[in-house]
Amino acid sequence: MSMREHSDVGPRDGQTANVRAKQVTQLWPIAVALLWCVGIVIGHFVARGHEALPGLSARRVIVSPLSAQVLRPIAVPDPSYLRWRDIADVRYSEGFCDSFDYADAHGPRATVKYERIAQTLKGRIEARGLKPWFAYQLKLVGAGGLAGAGEATNAGDAELWSSYQLGRVGRWWCEECRWNVRDGELRTHLIQGHTVKGYLLFDWFVTDAQGDCDHNFSLDTSLHVLWRVGQREREARDSAPRWYEVARQTHAYPKDAERQPEPIGLYGEWEPGRPRIGSVSLPPGEYRVRLDLTEESFHANLDEENPVEGGGLWAWVLESDLRFTVGGEARLASVRASSRRGWLARALTAVRGRSMSALADEDG
């Protein structure tokens, strides 16, 4: 038997394989050039989150992967600050009040997931086992006390600068006073040696009968506090009310509590002297702050002559560390470049793999 009878590839087949191999080799530089151009265009839009599309703002928020997702309990300085009534002011059962604890490792918990890049700070709170039919404020809180009453004195330290920026669009909190400070009082409190930090109340959520809630949030508002519909006359600059059908069918309530579903509306009071609701934005820079959950007490204990038992006093109960960047074209350009490089590298690897596979197939 001849050698040709043992061979799967004849002379003519070998010549064809060589031609095809040369064609693949010649097309390789063209494929690389085309991929580079396509990578630049696609990577540009992907990394910028479609920043160049009409109607979208050029300013962006980039959340750091170092931001915590699990909210940890905060030590409440005075137990009387905790609220033991739902949004309709109905008191919980004694058994529930005695057993509920934010620090219980197997009890209430809350996690947060942020959008990596968005027009503003956006995310989703997932709460489980918190107080039922209960309102929680969503805040950004400065991680440190201010160094001074102006921006220049707080520059150079990300925590101090962030705290100052939050106060400018939100409110000021004095640790020693355990109360809020107005803009005109800020300098005096700092001179007196008080620890003052900025915070921004920008949203809220209400749990269901089990104390659960999944809530999507977007930072664009500065609120003063929350009110029940009918508790105070809602003004033009306040938020629209949100309505909840409260049905008390759990052990958290005493036996004589009203069981029929009850519609309760809540709205946010606009923070005087701050941007209108829906138009708040943070200035460009690096932010190191905390996401905070605060119990809404609906002014229950501000009347010292008629205090509401278990009414609470805006207790700060859960928090997590948060880092993000607002704007900053250099920072955004870095993210875009990184995205383009990653996309192009994957594409080139795929094309190179297919080309080598084709050559190997032709070689037999």
N, C-alpha and C positions, 0 to 999 in steps of 0.2 A: 504493500500500500504506500502511495506517495505521500510526501510531506504535505502537499496541498490538501489531501483528503483529511489530514489531521488538523488542519488550521481552520479556525472560524472566520478569519479575516484575510481576504485575498489582497493582491497588490492594489486593485482599484479601490477597495474599501479602505485601505490604509491611506491612500492619497486623499480620499474624501474626509477622513478623520483629521488629517493634518490641516486641510483647508478650513474646516470648522474650528479647529483650535486656534488658527491664526485669526479668524474672524472674531472669536470671543476675546482674544488678547487685544485686538485693535479697538473693539467696542468698549473695553474697560475704562479708558480715560474719559470717554464721552459719558458713560453712566455715572462716573464719579462727579463730573461737572454738573450734570443734570440734578443729581441728588443733592449736591451742595446748594444749588439755587432753590430747589423745592424745600430743602430743610430750613433755609433762611426764612422763606415766606411762611411756612406752616409753623415753625418754632416761634416766629415773631408773634403770631396771633394766639397760639396756645399759651405761651408764657405770660403774655399781657392780659390774658383773660378777655380777649376781644376788645381791648382798650380803645382801638382805633375805630370801632364801629360807631355809627352816628348815634347821638343821644346819650352816650355813656361818658361819665366824668373821667378825666385823665388821672385823678388821684386814686390810689389803691392802698389797701390794707393787706399786709403780708403777716400771717401768724407764724410765730416760731414753733418748730417741733418740740422745743423745750417747755412749752406751755403744758401745765398739768391738766389732766382730764377728769380726775376724781376730786370732788370738793371735800375738804376736811372740816371737822367741827371747830367752832370758835368758842373759847371759854367766855361765857356770859358773866359779867362782873357782878350782877345782882339778879337773883332768881325771879324777882318781881317784874323784871323787864320782859320775861317770856309771856306770850299770850296763850290762853287756854280757851279761846272762843273761835268759832268759825267766822266766815265773812258776813254772816247775818247776825252776829253777836250771840249766837246760841252756845252755851257752855258745854264742854266735853264732860264725860263721866269722870268720877273720881279715880276709877281704876285706870282709865286711859292716862289721866294726868300723872298718876303715880308711876306708870310704867314707861311712858314715852321719854326717850333720851336721844338727842342728836349724836352723842358719843357712843351709842350702842353699835358695836362692830357688826352685829347681825340684824340691825334695825334700819332706820331711815338712811337713805343715801341719795346722792345726786352726782351725775356725771355730765360733762359738757364736751361737745364735738364742734370744732371751729372749721369754717371754710378756709382753706389754705390761702387763697388770694381772692379778694372781693372788693367791691367799691367802698364798703365800710365793714366794720367788724360784724360778722354774721356767724351764727352757730345754732346749736340745738341743745337744749337742756333736757335731760331725761331723769326725772325724779321718781323715786319709789319709796313708799312707806313713810312719807312725811305726814304732817297733820292734815286730816281730811277737810275738804272744802275750805281751804286756807289760802290766803294771798301772800305771796312772797315777792318782794321787790328784787329786781335785778340791777346791780350796781357795779361800776368800776371804781375801785378805791385805791388811793395812793399807798404805796408800800412804806413810805417814810414821811416824817414830819418836814415841813418846809424850812429852808435855811434863811428865807427872807420873804418880803412881800412883793418882790419883783421877779421878772423872768431871769434877769442877769445873775441874781444871787443864787438861783437854783440851777443854772446852766452847768454842764460838766459832770453832773451826776444824773444818770438815767432815772433813778427812782424819784429823786427830788423834782427833777424837771417834769416828769410824768404827773406827779401829784399836783404840781402847780397848774399844769394844763387842764387837768380834770376839774379843778376848782374854778377855773376861769369860765368854763361852760356849764359847770354844775354848782356844787356848794362846798363850803368849808366845814370841817369837823374838828372840834377842839377836844382832845383826849382828857385833859384835866377837868374841863367843864362838863364833859359828857353831853355836849349840845352843839348846835350849829352856830357858825360865826358868819356875819354878813361881810360883804366886801369892805365896807367902811370901817369895820372893827378888826380886820385881819392884822394890820400892822401893830395895833395896841396889844393884841394877844401874843404876838411873837415877841414884842419888847418885854412883856411880862414873863417870858420864858416858857410859854405854853407850847405843847406839841400840836400843831395844826396840819391837817392833811386835806387834800382835795378829794372829792368823790362825785360821781355822776350817776344819778338814778335815771335809767333810760328805758326800762320796761318792767313788766311783771307777769306772773302766771298764777293760776289758781288750780289746786289739786282737785282730784275727784274724791269719791266716797272712800277709796282705799288709800288716799294720800299720794296718788300717782299723777304724773303729768309729763307729756312730751310736748315741748314748746320750742318753736323756731323763733329766733330773735334777730334783730337788725338794729344797730346803733344809729339813730338819727334824731333822738329826742332827749330833752332835759326836763325832768319832772321834779316837782316839789314834794309831793306826797300823793297817796291814793285816797279816794273817797267813795262811799257808797252812794248810788243814785238816791236822791232825796235827803241825804245827810247835809248837803250843802248845795247851794245853787251853782250849777255848772256854768262857767263863763266861756266866752267865745274862743279864747285861746287854749282852753283845756282840751284834753283828748276826747275822742268819741267814746261812749261807754261800751264795755263788753259785758255780755249777759251770761249768767250761769244758772242752770237748773239744779238747785241744791236739793238732794234727796238723802235724808239721814237714815240709812238702813244698816248701819254698822254698830258694833259694840262700843265705838268711841263715844257714843252719846248715852245719856241716862234714859231709862225706860219711858219717862214722861215727855221726852223731846218730841217736837212736831215731826211727823213722818211724811207728811204730804210734800211733794215737790214744790219748791218755792223759788221763783225767779229773782235773782239778785244781780243788780248791775253795778259795775265798778268803773271809775274813770280816773285818769291822772291829771293832777293840777299842774299847769304849766309853771315852770320856775321863773319868777319875775326877773326881768333884766337879762334873760338869756334868749338865744335864738328861738324862733317859733318851732312848735312841734313838727317834726319831719324835716327840719332843715339844719340840724346840728351836725357838725363835722369837727374832727380833731385836727390840729395843725400838723404838718409833716414832722417826723422825728421818730426816735426809738422809744418805745413805751415798755416800762416794767411796772406792772400794776397787779391788782388782784380782782378776780371776779367774785362778787359777794352776794349771798342771799340774805335778805333782811325780812323779818316778820313784819307785816303791815298791821298796825294796831288801831288805825282809824281814829286817832286822837282820844282813845278811851280814857286815859289817865291824866290828861292835861288839866282837867277840872279838879283841883285838890279838894273842893268841898263835896264833890259827888264822884269819887273814884269808882271805876267799874272793876269788880273783882275778877281777876284773871284776864283783864283787858290788855295788859302788856304795854311795853314802851319801846317799840321799834328795835327789838333785839337783833344784833348781827349774829347769825348762827352758822353759816357755812361759807367757805372761801376756797379759792384755788389760785395758784400763781399763773400769770398770763404775760407773755411777751409778744409784742407785735410792732411792725413798722408801718407808719403812715407816709404815703408819697415817697419822696426821696428818689429822684430819677436815677441816681447812681446805683442805688440799691435795686431798683426795679430792672435796670439794665443788666445787673449781675445775674438776677434770676432768669431773665430772658436768655442771656448768653449761655447759662448753664443748661437751660431747657433745650436750646438749639443744639448744643454740643452732644447732649445725651441722645436726642432724637437722631441726629446725623450718624453718630457712632453706631447705633443699633441698625440703621438702614444700610450703612456701608458694610457692616458685618454680615448682614443677610445677603446682600448682593454678592459679596466676595465668596460667601459660602456656596451660593448657587453657581457662580462661575467655576469654582474649583470642582464642584460636583459635575458640571457639564464636561469639563476637561477629563475628569476621571472616567466618565461614561464613554467618552470617545476613545480613550486609550484602551478600553476594554478591561 
